[in-house]
Amino acid sequence: MVRMSAASIAGFILVFVESYIVMQLKGYKTIDFGGISPFVSIWSMNFFLVFSILTQVKHWYLAREEERETEYAKNDR
């Protein structure tokens, strides 16, 4: 649930960061997404990007914790 919330917020922020980069590179003053549908499409792509990154970080962290637990258990013997 936390990953989904964080991915939603970060995906929304990424839409504006990406828009700002495009505006600076192309010299635009504004960006028209062409309606709500393209905006939601971009937001959903960013959501899944951030969600997959957060999932990988979670798996890495859990594997690291498990490795530490086995190391501590081995040292306690």
PyMOL Python script that loads the backbone (N, CA, C, O; Angstrom):
from pymol import cmd

cmd.read_pdbstr("""\
ATOM      1  N   MET A   1       0.823  -1.187   0.000  1.00  0.00           N
ATOM      2  CA  MET A   1       0.000   0.000   0.000  1.00  0.00           C
ATOM      3  C   MET A   1       0.870   1.255   0.000  1.00  0.00           C
ATOM      4  O   MET A   1       0.567   2.237  -0.678  1.00  0.00           O
ATOM      5  N   VAL A   2       1.945   1.205   0.766  1.00  0.00           N
ATOM      6  CA  VAL A   2       2.852   2.348   0.814  1.00  0.00           C
ATOM      7  C   VAL A   2       3.536   2.526  -0.534  1.00  0.00           C
ATOM      8  O   VAL A   2       3.719   3.649  -1.005  1.00  0.00           O
ATOM      9  N   ARG A   3       3.918   1.398  -1.157  1.00  0.00           N
ATOM     10  CA  ARG A   3       4.550   1.495  -2.481  1.00  0.00           C
ATOM     11  C   ARG A   3       3.602   2.106  -3.501  1.00  0.00           C
ATOM     12  O   ARG A   3       4.010   2.923  -4.326  1.00  0.00           O
ATOM     13  N   MET A   4       2.336   1.709  -3.442  1.00  0.00           N
ATOM     14  CA  MET A   4       1.367   2.252  -4.395  1.00  0.00           C
ATOM     15  C   MET A   4       1.153   3.744  -4.175  1.00  0.00           C
ATOM     16  O   MET A   4       1.055   4.508  -5.135  1.00  0.00           O
ATOM     17  N   SER A   5       1.081   4.154  -2.933  1.00  0.00           N
ATOM     18  CA  SER A   5       0.904   5.579  -2.635  1.00  0.00           C
ATOM     19  C   SER A   5       2.112   6.381  -3.078  1.00  0.00           C
ATOM     20  O   SER A   5       1.978   7.430  -3.709  1.00  0.00           O
ATOM     21  N   ALA A   6       3.294   5.880  -2.742  1.00  0.00           N
ATOM     22  CA  ALA A   6       4.519   6.579  -3.132  1.00  0.00           C
ATOM     23  C   ALA A   6       4.661   6.620  -4.650  1.00  0.00           C
ATOM     24  O   ALA A   6       5.081   7.634  -5.207  1.00  0.00           O
ATOM     25  N   ALA A   7       4.315   5.526  -5.320  1.00  0.00           N
ATOM     26  CA  ALA A   7       4.412   5.484  -6.776  1.00  0.00           C
ATOM     27  C   ALA A   7       3.408   6.434  -7.423  1.00  0.00           C
ATOM     28  O   ALA A   7       3.717   7.049  -8.444  1.00  0.00           O
ATOM     29  N   SER A   8       2.223   6.562  -6.852  1.00  0.00           N
ATOM     30  CA  SER A   8       1.226   7.495  -7.392  1.00  0.00           C
ATOM     31  C   SER A   8       1.703   8.936  -7.286  1.00  0.00           C
ATOM     32  O   SER A   8       1.606   9.707  -8.240  1.00  0.00           O
ATOM     33  N   ILE A   9       2.216   9.286  -6.119  1.00  0.00           N
ATOM     34  CA  ILE A   9       2.683  10.657  -5.917  1.00  0.00           C
ATOM     35  C   ILE A   9       3.913  10.939  -6.769  1.00  0.00           C
ATOM     36  O   ILE A   9       3.993  11.979  -7.422  1.00  0.00           O
ATOM     37  N   ALA A  10       4.876  10.014  -6.765  1.00  0.00           N
ATOM     38  CA  ALA A  10       6.088  10.212  -7.555  1.00  0.00           C
ATOM     39  C   ALA A  10       5.781  10.220  -9.050  1.00  0.00           C
ATOM     40  O   ALA A  10       6.396  10.978  -9.801  1.00  0.00           O
ATOM     41  N   GLY A  11       4.843   9.391  -9.488  1.00  0.00           N
ATOM     42  CA  GLY A  11       4.452   9.389 -10.899  1.00  0.00           C
ATOM     43  C   GLY A  11       3.835  10.702 -11.315  1.00  0.00           C
ATOM     44  O   GLY A  11       4.079  11.190 -12.418  1.00  0.00           O
ATOM     45  N   PHE A  12       3.032  11.278 -10.430  1.00  0.00           N
ATOM     46  CA  PHE A  12       2.421  12.581 -10.707  1.00  0.00           C
ATOM     47  C   PHE A  12       3.486  13.671 -10.787  1.00  0.00           C
ATOM     48  O   PHE A  12       3.431  14.535 -11.661  1.00  0.00           O
ATOM     49  N   ILE A  13       4.447  13.628  -9.880  1.00  0.00           N
ATOM     50  CA  ILE A  13       5.531  14.616  -9.897  1.00  0.00           C
ATOM     51  C   ILE A  13       6.390  14.445 -11.146  1.00  0.00           C
ATOM     52  O   ILE A  13       6.831  15.430 -11.738  1.00  0.00           O
ATOM     53  N   LEU A  14       6.626  13.197 -11.546  1.00  0.00           N
ATOM     54  CA  LEU A  14       7.431  12.945 -12.743  1.00  0.00           C
ATOM     55  C   LEU A  14       6.795  13.525 -14.005  1.00  0.00           C
ATOM     56  O   LEU A  14       7.510  13.942 -14.916  1.00  0.00           O
ATOM     57  N   VAL A  15       5.479  13.555 -14.073  1.00  0.00           N
ATOM     58  CA  VAL A  15       4.807  14.156 -15.230  1.00  0.00           C
ATOM     59  C   VAL A  15       5.250  15.604 -15.385  1.00  0.00           C
ATOM     60  O   VAL A  15       5.542  16.055 -16.492  1.00  0.00           O
ATOM     61  N   PHE A  16       5.300  16.326 -14.278  1.00  0.00           N
ATOM     62  CA  PHE A  16       5.673  17.733 -14.343  1.00  0.00           C
ATOM     63  C   PHE A  16       7.168  17.920 -14.566  1.00  0.00           C
ATOM     64  O   PHE A  16       7.578  18.867 -15.236  1.00  0.00           O
ATOM     65  N   VAL A  17       7.978  17.039 -14.018  1.00  0.00           N
ATOM     66  CA  VAL A  17       9.422  17.112 -14.260  1.00  0.00           C
ATOM     67  C   VAL A  17       9.719  16.847 -15.731  1.00  0.00           C
ATOM     68  O   VAL A  17      10.510  17.560 -16.349  1.00  0.00           O
ATOM     69  N   GLU A  18       9.084  15.825 -16.288  1.00  0.00           N
ATOM     70  CA  GLU A  18       9.277  15.518 -17.704  1.00  0.00           C
ATOM     71  C   GLU A  18       8.791  16.668 -18.581  1.00  0.00           C
ATOM     72  O   GLU A  18       9.435  17.009 -19.573  1.00  0.00           O
ATOM     73  N   SER A  19       7.667  17.261 -18.221  1.00  0.00           N
ATOM     74  CA  SER A  19       7.135  18.392 -18.986  1.00  0.00           C
ATOM     75  C   SER A  19       8.088  19.577 -18.934  1.00  0.00           C
ATOM     76  O   SER A  19       8.305  20.251 -19.941  1.00  0.00           O
ATOM     77  N   TYR A  20       8.653  19.829 -17.765  1.00  0.00           N
ATOM     78  CA  TYR A  20       9.594  20.940 -17.612  1.00  0.00           C
ATOM     79  C   TYR A  20      10.847  20.715 -18.457  1.00  0.00           C
ATOM     80  O   TYR A  20      11.356  21.650 -19.074  1.00  0.00           O
ATOM     81  N   ILE A  21      11.342  19.481 -18.485  1.00  0.00           N
ATOM     82  CA  ILE A  21      12.519  19.169 -19.300  1.00  0.00           C
ATOM     83  C   ILE A  21      12.223  19.399 -20.773  1.00  0.00           C
ATOM     84  O   ILE A  21      13.039  19.983 -21.487  1.00  0.00           O
ATOM     85  N   VAL A  22      11.066  18.946 -21.233  1.00  0.00           N
ATOM     86  CA  VAL A  22      10.686  19.148 -22.638  1.00  0.00           C
ATOM     87  C   VAL A  22      10.553  20.636 -22.946  1.00  0.00           C
ATOM     88  O   VAL A  22      10.985  21.097 -24.003  1.00  0.00           O
ATOM     89  N   MET A  23       9.956  21.381 -22.023  1.00  0.00           N
ATOM     90  CA  MET A  23       9.792  22.819 -22.236  1.00  0.00           C
ATOM     91  C   MET A  23      11.144  23.513 -22.342  1.00  0.00           C
ATOM     92  O   MET A  23      11.308  24.405 -23.175  1.00  0.00           O
ATOM     93  N   GLN A  24      12.104  23.128 -21.527  1.00  0.00           N
ATOM     94  CA  GLN A  24      13.420  23.754 -21.565  1.00  0.00           C
ATOM     95  C   GLN A  24      14.192  23.370 -22.820  1.00  0.00           C
ATOM     96  O   GLN A  24      14.857  24.214 -23.421  1.00  0.00           O
ATOM     97  N   LEU A  25      14.110  22.110 -23.218  1.00  0.00           N
ATOM     98  CA  LEU A  25      14.857  21.659 -24.387  1.00  0.00           C
ATOM     99  C   LEU A  25      14.304  22.229 -25.689  1.00  0.00           C
ATOM    100  O   LEU A  25      15.067  22.570 -26.593  1.00  0.00           O
ATOM    101  N   LYS A  26      13.000  22.331 -25.784  1.00  0.00           N
ATOM    102  CA  LYS A  26      12.376  22.778 -27.030  1.00  0.00           C
ATOM    103  C   LYS A  26      12.022  24.250 -27.037  1.00  0.00           C
ATOM    104  O   LYS A  26      11.603  24.778 -28.066  1.00  0.00           O
ATOM    105  N   GLY A  27      12.182  24.921 -25.911  1.00  0.00           N
ATOM    106  CA  GLY A  27      11.884  26.349 -25.846  1.00  0.00           C
ATOM    107  C   GLY A  27      10.402  26.665 -25.801  1.00  0.00           C
ATOM    108  O   GLY A  27       9.996  27.762 -26.184  1.00  0.00           O
ATOM    109  N   TYR A  28       9.590  25.733 -25.344  1.00  0.00           N
ATOM    110  CA  TYR A  28       8.150  25.965 -25.251  1.00  0.00           C
ATOM    111  C   TYR A  28       7.822  26.772 -24.000  1.00  0.00           C
ATOM    112  O   TYR A  28       8.555  26.737 -23.012  1.00  0.00           O
ATOM    113  N   LYS A  29       6.722  27.489 -24.059  1.00  0.00           N
ATOM    114  CA  LYS A  29       6.226  28.219 -22.884  1.00  0.00           C
ATOM    115  C   LYS A  29       5.178  27.399 -22.132  1.00  0.00           C
ATOM    116  O   LYS A  29       5.073  27.497 -20.909  1.00  0.00           O
ATOM    117  N   THR A  30       4.413  26.600 -22.852  1.00  0.00           N
ATOM    118  CA  THR A  30       3.399  25.739 -22.241  1.00  0.00           C
ATOM    119  C   THR A  30       3.399  24.383 -22.939  1.00  0.00           C
ATOM    120  O   THR A  30       3.969  24.220 -24.018  1.00  0.00           O
ATOM    121  N   ILE A  31       2.754  23.424 -22.304  1.00  0.00           N
ATOM    122  CA  ILE A  31       2.581  22.101 -22.908  1.00  0.00           C
ATOM    123  C   ILE A  31       1.108  21.742 -22.832  1.00  0.00           C
ATOM    124  O   ILE A  31       0.482  21.861 -21.778  1.00  0.00           O
ATOM    125  N   ASP A  32       0.561  21.302 -23.953  1.00  0.00           N
ATOM    126  CA  ASP A  32      -0.825  20.845 -24.010  1.00  0.00           C
ATOM    127  C   ASP A  32      -0.804  19.326 -24.138  1.00  0.00           C
ATOM    128  O   ASP A  32      -0.303  18.788 -25.125  1.00  0.00           O
ATOM    129  N   PHE A  33      -1.345  18.644 -23.146  1.00  0.00           N
ATOM    130  CA  PHE A  33      -1.351  17.187 -23.166  1.00  0.00           C
ATOM    131  C   PHE A  33      -2.412  16.634 -24.113  1.00  0.00           C
ATOM    132  O   PHE A  33      -2.390  15.445 -24.430  1.00  0.00           O
ATOM    133  N   GLY A  34      -3.325  17.460 -24.562  1.00  0.00           N
ATOM    134  CA  GLY A  34      -4.348  17.009 -25.486  1.00  0.00           C
ATOM    135  C   GLY A  34      -5.549  16.388 -24.803  1.00  0.00           C
ATOM    136  O   GLY A  34      -6.294  15.631 -25.426  1.00  0.00           O
ATOM    137  N   GLY A  35      -5.743  16.691 -23.555  1.00  0.00           N
ATOM    138  CA  GLY A  35      -6.893  16.162 -22.819  1.00  0.00           C
ATOM    139  C   GLY A  35      -6.453  15.372 -21.605  1.00  0.00           C
ATOM    140  O   GLY A  35      -5.264  15.238 -21.314  1.00  0.00           O
ATOM    141  N   ILE A  36      -7.444  14.855 -20.911  1.00  0.00           N
ATOM    142  CA  ILE A  36      -7.167  14.106 -19.690  1.00  0.00           C
ATOM    143  C   ILE A  36      -6.636  12.712 -19.991  1.00  0.00           C
ATOM    144  O   ILE A  36      -5.850  12.173 -19.212  1.00  0.00           O
ATOM    145  N   SER A  37      -7.046  12.123 -21.094  1.00  0.00           N
ATOM    146  CA  SER A  37      -6.637  10.760 -21.415  1.00  0.00           C
ATOM    147  C   SER A  37      -5.125  10.626 -21.628  1.00  0.00           C
ATOM    148  O   SER A  37      -4.520   9.727 -21.043  1.00  0.00           O
ATOM    149  N   PRO A  38      -4.491  11.477 -22.436  1.00  0.00           N
ATOM    150  CA  PRO A  38      -3.029  11.373 -22.566  1.00  0.00           C
ATOM    151  C   PRO A  38      -2.295  11.660 -21.255  1.00  0.00           C
ATOM    152  O   PRO A  38      -1.266  11.051 -20.966  1.00  0.00           O
ATOM    153  N   PHE A  39      -2.837  12.598 -20.460  1.00  0.00           N
ATOM    154  CA  PHE A  39      -2.222  12.906 -19.170  1.00  0.00           C
ATOM    155  C   PHE A  39      -2.259  11.693 -18.248  1.00  0.00           C
ATOM    156  O   PHE A  39      -1.268  11.378 -17.589  1.00  0.00           O
ATOM    157  N   VAL A  40      -3.397  11.016 -18.204  1.00  0.00           N
ATOM    158  CA  VAL A  40      -3.529   9.820 -17.368  1.00  0.00           C
ATOM    159  C   VAL A  40      -2.636   8.699 -17.894  1.00  0.00           C
ATOM    160  O   VAL A  40      -2.092   7.926 -17.106  1.00  0.00           O
ATOM    161  N   SER A  41      -2.480   8.603 -19.203  1.00  0.00           N
ATOM    162  CA  SER A  41      -1.591   7.583 -19.778  1.00  0.00           C
ATOM    163  C   SER A  41      -0.148   7.806 -19.346  1.00  0.00           C
ATOM    164  O   SER A  41       0.545   6.862 -18.969  1.00  0.00           O
ATOM    165  N   ILE A  42       0.298   9.048 -19.400  1.00  0.00           N
ATOM    166  CA  ILE A  42       1.664   9.368 -18.974  1.00  0.00           C
ATOM    167  C   ILE A  42       1.819   9.106 -17.485  1.00  0.00           C
ATOM    168  O   ILE A  42       2.829   8.555 -17.046  1.00  0.00           O
ATOM    169  N   TRP A  43       0.821   9.498 -16.713  1.00  0.00           N
ATOM    170  CA  TRP A  43       0.865   9.285 -15.270  1.00  0.00           C
ATOM    171  C   TRP A  43       0.923   7.792 -14.947  1.00  0.00           C
ATOM    172  O   TRP A  43       1.672   7.382 -14.060  1.00  0.00           O
ATOM    173  N   SER A  44       0.149   6.984 -15.651  1.00  0.00           N
ATOM    174  CA  SER A  44       0.148   5.544 -15.371  1.00  0.00           C
ATOM    175  C   SER A  44       1.479   4.901 -15.755  1.00  0.00           C
ATOM    176  O   SER A  44       1.953   4.005 -15.057  1.00  0.00           O
ATOM    177  N   MET A  45       2.086   5.346 -16.852  1.00  0.00           N
ATOM    178  CA  MET A  45       3.408   4.819 -17.207  1.00  0.00           C
ATOM    179  C   MET A  45       4.429   5.159 -16.132  1.00  0.00           C
ATOM    180  O   MET A  45       5.245   4.317 -15.754  1.00  0.00           O
ATOM    181  N   ASN A  46       4.384   6.387 -15.640  1.00  0.00           N
ATOM    182  CA  ASN A  46       5.297   6.790 -14.574  1.00  0.00           C
ATOM    183  C   ASN A  46       5.010   6.026 -13.285  1.00  0.00           C
ATOM    184  O   ASN A  46       5.933   5.663 -12.555  1.00  0.00           O
ATOM    185  N   PHE A  47       3.730   5.784 -13.006  1.00  0.00           N
ATOM    186  CA  PHE A  47       3.356   5.005 -11.820  1.00  0.00           C
ATOM    187  C   PHE A  47       3.994   3.626 -11.864  1.00  0.00           C
ATOM    188  O   PHE A  47       4.610   3.195 -10.889  1.00  0.00           O
ATOM    189  N   PHE A  48       3.853   2.926 -12.991  1.00  0.00           N
ATOM    190  CA  PHE A  48       4.396   1.576 -13.079  1.00  0.00           C
ATOM    191  C   PHE A  48       5.918   1.574 -13.069  1.00  0.00           C
ATOM    192  O   PHE A  48       6.531   0.633 -12.563  1.00  0.00           O
ATOM    193  N   LEU A  49       6.533   2.608 -13.619  1.00  0.00           N
ATOM    194  CA  LEU A  49       7.992   2.724 -13.552  1.00  0.00           C
ATOM    195  C   LEU A  49       8.450   2.847 -12.100  1.00  0.00           C
ATOM    196  O   LEU A  49       9.327   2.104 -11.659  1.00  0.00           O
ATOM    197  N   VAL A  50       7.863   3.775 -11.364  1.00  0.00           N
ATOM    198  CA  VAL A  50       8.248   3.986  -9.965  1.00  0.00           C
ATOM    199  C   VAL A  50       7.879   2.771  -9.117  1.00  0.00           C
ATOM    200  O   VAL A  50       8.645   2.381  -8.236  1.00  0.00           O
ATOM    201  N   PHE A  51       6.724   2.170  -9.369  1.00  0.00           N
ATOM    202  CA  PHE A  51       6.306   0.996  -8.601  1.00  0.00           C
ATOM    203  C   PHE A  51       7.278  -0.160  -8.802  1.00  0.00           C
ATOM    204  O   PHE A  51       7.619  -0.853  -7.843  1.00  0.00           O
ATOM    205  N   SER A  52       7.727  -0.376 -10.032  1.00  0.00           N
ATOM    206  CA  SER A  52       8.674  -1.470 -10.276  1.00  0.00           C
ATOM    207  C   SER A  52      10.024  -1.185  -9.629  1.00  0.00           C
ATOM    208  O   SER A  52      10.670  -2.101  -9.121  1.00  0.00           O
ATOM    209  N   ILE A  53      10.456   0.068  -9.640  1.00  0.00           N
ATOM    210  CA  ILE A  53      11.710   0.422  -8.967  1.00  0.00           C
ATOM    211  C   ILE A  53      11.584   0.189  -7.464  1.00  0.00           C
ATOM    212  O   ILE A  53      12.483  -0.382  -6.847  1.00  0.00           O
ATOM    213  N   LEU A  54      10.481   0.626  -6.877  1.00  0.00           N
ATOM    214  CA  LEU A  54      10.279   0.428  -5.443  1.00  0.00           C
ATOM    215  C   LEU A  54      10.172  -1.053  -5.080  1.00  0.00           C
ATOM    216  O   LEU A  54      10.614  -1.458  -4.004  1.00  0.00           O
ATOM    217  N   THR A  55       9.596  -1.857  -5.959  1.00  0.00           N
ATOM    218  CA  THR A  55       9.510  -3.293  -5.716  1.00  0.00           C
ATOM    219  C   THR A  55      10.899  -3.918  -5.715  1.00  0.00           C
ATOM    220  O   THR A  55      11.206  -4.757  -4.868  1.00  0.00           O
ATOM    221  N   GLN A  56      11.738  -3.510  -6.662  1.00  0.00           N
ATOM    222  CA  GLN A  56      13.104  -4.022  -6.698  1.00  0.00           C
ATOM    223  C   GLN A  56      13.888  -3.611  -5.457  1.00  0.00           C
ATOM    224  O   GLN A  56      14.662  -4.402  -4.917  1.00  0.00           O
ATOM    225  N   VAL A  57      13.690  -2.376  -5.007  1.00  0.00           N
ATOM    226  CA  VAL A  57      14.355  -1.907  -3.789  1.00  0.00           C
ATOM    227  C   VAL A  57      13.886  -2.717  -2.587  1.00  0.00           C
ATOM    228  O   VAL A  57      14.686  -3.059  -1.716  1.00  0.00           O
ATOM    229  N   LYS A  58      12.595  -3.025  -2.537  1.00  0.00           N
ATOM    230  CA  LYS A  58      12.053  -3.832  -1.434  1.00  0.00           C
ATOM    231  C   LYS A  58      12.672  -5.225  -1.425  1.00  0.00           C
ATOM    232  O   LYS A  58      13.082  -5.719  -0.375  1.00  0.00           O
ATOM    233  N   HIS A  59      12.739  -5.861  -2.600  1.00  0.00           N
ATOM    234  CA  HIS A  59      13.326  -7.196  -2.676  1.00  0.00           C
ATOM    235  C   HIS A  59      14.806  -7.168  -2.297  1.00  0.00           C
ATOM    236  O   HIS A  59      15.290  -8.071  -1.614  1.00  0.00           O
ATOM    237  N   TRP A  60      15.518  -6.145  -2.735  1.00  0.00           N
ATOM    238  CA  TRP A  60      16.926  -6.004  -2.378  1.00  0.00           C
ATOM    239  C   TRP A  60      17.079  -5.855  -0.869  1.00  0.00           C
ATOM    240  O   TRP A  60      17.948  -6.483  -0.265  1.00  0.00           O
ATOM    241  N   TYR A  61      16.239  -5.027  -0.264  1.00  0.00           N
ATOM    242  CA  TYR A  61      16.322  -4.789   1.173  1.00  0.00           C
ATOM    243  C   TYR A  61      16.005  -6.057   1.965  1.00  0.00           C
ATOM    244  O   TYR A  61      16.693  -6.372   2.936  1.00  0.00           O
ATOM    245  N   LEU A  62      14.973  -6.779   1.555  1.00  0.00           N
ATOM    246  CA  LEU A  62      14.619  -8.014   2.258  1.00  0.00           C
ATOM    247  C   LEU A  62      15.723  -9.062   2.136  1.00  0.00           C
ATOM    248  O   LEU A  62      16.016  -9.766   3.102  1.00  0.00           O
ATOM    249  N   ALA A  63      16.333  -9.171   0.964  1.00  0.00           N
ATOM    250  CA  ALA A  63      17.436 -10.116   0.786  1.00  0.00           C
ATOM    251  C   ALA A  63      18.630  -9.712   1.643  1.00  0.00           C
ATOM    252  O   ALA A  63      19.305 -10.563   2.222  1.00  0.00           O
ATOM    253  N   ARG A  64      18.880  -8.434   1.719  1.00  0.00           N
ATOM    254  CA  ARG A  64      19.986  -7.933   2.542  1.00  0.00           C
ATOM    255  C   ARG A  64      19.743  -8.218   4.022  1.00  0.00           C
ATOM    256  O   ARG A  64      20.659  -8.632   4.734  1.00  0.00           O
ATOM    257  N   GLU A  65      18.519  -7.999   4.484  1.00  0.00           N
ATOM    258  CA  GLU A  65      18.182  -8.286   5.877  1.00  0.00           C
ATOM    259  C   GLU A  65      18.295  -9.779   6.180  1.00  0.00           C
ATOM    260  O   GLU A  65      18.786 -10.162   7.242  1.00  0.00           O
ATOM    261  N   GLU A  66      17.847 -10.610   5.262  1.00  0.00           N
ATOM    262  CA  GLU A  66      17.943 -12.053   5.463  1.00  0.00           C
ATOM    263  C   GLU A  66      19.403 -12.486   5.527  1.00  0.00           C
ATOM    264  O   GLU A  66      19.770 -13.340   6.334  1.00  0.00           O
ATOM    265  N   GLU A  67      20.224 -11.898   4.683  1.00  0.00           N
ATOM    266  CA  GLU A  67      21.653 -12.209   4.686  1.00  0.00           C
ATOM    267  C   GLU A  67      22.293 -11.802   6.013  1.00  0.00           C
ATOM    268  O   GLU A  67      23.118 -12.536   6.559  1.00  0.00           O
ATOM    269  N   ARG A  68      21.921 -10.658   6.520  1.00  0.00           N
ATOM    270  CA  ARG A  68      22.454 -10.210   7.811  1.00  0.00           C
ATOM    271  C   ARG A  68      22.001 -11.123   8.950  1.00  0.00           C
ATOM    272  O   ARG A  68      22.785 -11.436   9.846  1.00  0.00           O
ATOM    273  N   GLU A  69      20.735 -11.551   8.915  1.00  0.00           N
ATOM    274  CA  GLU A  69      20.233 -12.440   9.963  1.00  0.00           C
ATOM    275  C   GLU A  69      20.980 -13.768   9.967  1.00  0.00           C
ATOM    276  O   GLU A  69      21.327 -14.280  11.032  1.00  0.00           O
ATOM    277  N   THR A  70      21.227 -14.325   8.797  1.00  0.00           N
ATOM    278  CA  THR A  70      21.968 -15.588   8.744  1.00  0.00           C
ATOM    279  C   THR A  70      23.407 -15.383   9.184  1.00  0.00           C
ATOM    280  O   THR A  70      23.994 -16.266   9.810  1.00  0.00           O
ATOM    281  N   GLU A  71      23.979 -14.235   8.868  1.00  0.00           N
ATOM    282  CA  GLU A  71      25.348 -13.943   9.295  1.00  0.00           C
ATOM    283  C   GLU A  71      25.421 -13.813  10.815  1.00  0.00           C
ATOM    284  O   GLU A  71      26.349 -14.331  11.436  1.00  0.00           O
ATOM    285  N   TYR A  72      24.454 -13.129  11.415  1.00  0.00           N
ATOM    286  CA  TYR A  72      24.425 -12.988  12.868  1.00  0.00           C
ATOM    287  C   TYR A  72      24.180 -14.333  13.545  1.00  0.00           C
ATOM    288  O   TYR A  72      24.779 -14.629  14.579  1.00  0.00           O
ATOM    289  N   ALA A  73      23.303 -15.147  12.963  1.00  0.00           N
ATOM    290  CA  ALA A  73      23.021 -16.461  13.532  1.00  0.00           C
ATOM    291  C   ALA A  73      24.262 -17.351  13.457  1.00  0.00           C
ATOM    292  O   ALA A  73      24.525 -18.136  14.367  1.00  0.00           O
ATOM    293  N   LYS A  74      25.014 -17.226  12.379  1.00  0.00           N
ATOM    294  CA  LYS A  74      26.223 -18.014  12.216  1.00  0.00           C
ATOM    295  C   LYS A  74      27.295 -17.576  13.216  1.00  0.00           C
ATOM    296  O   LYS A  74      28.045 -18.409  13.724  1.00  0.00           O
ATOM    297  N   ASN A  75      27.369 -16.289  13.496  1.00  0.00           N
ATOM    298  CA  ASN A  75      28.364 -15.771  14.433  1.00  0.00           C
ATOM    299  C   ASN A  75      28.005 -16.067  15.886  1.00  0.00           C
ATOM    300  O   ASN A  75      28.891 -16.090  16.740  1.00  0.00           O
ATOM    301  N   ASP A  76      26.735 -16.293  16.183  1.00  0.00           N
ATOM    302  CA  ASP A  76      26.310 -16.573  17.552  1.00  0.00           C
ATOM    303  C   ASP A  76      26.645 -17.990  18.000  1.00  0.00           C
ATOM    304  O   ASP A  76      26.670 -18.260  19.201  1.00  0.00           O
ATOM    305  N   ARG A  77      26.895 -18.876  17.091  1.00  0.00           N
ATOM    306  CA  ARG A  77      27.154 -20.282  17.441  1.00  0.00           C
ATOM    307  C   ARG A  77      28.465 -20.445  18.109  1.00  0.00           C
ATOM    308  O   ARG A  77      28.839 -21.561  18.469  1.00  0.00           O
TER     309      ARG A  77
END
""", "prot")
cmd.dss("prot")
cmd.show_as("cartoon", "prot")
cmd.util.cbc("prot")
cmd.orient("prot")
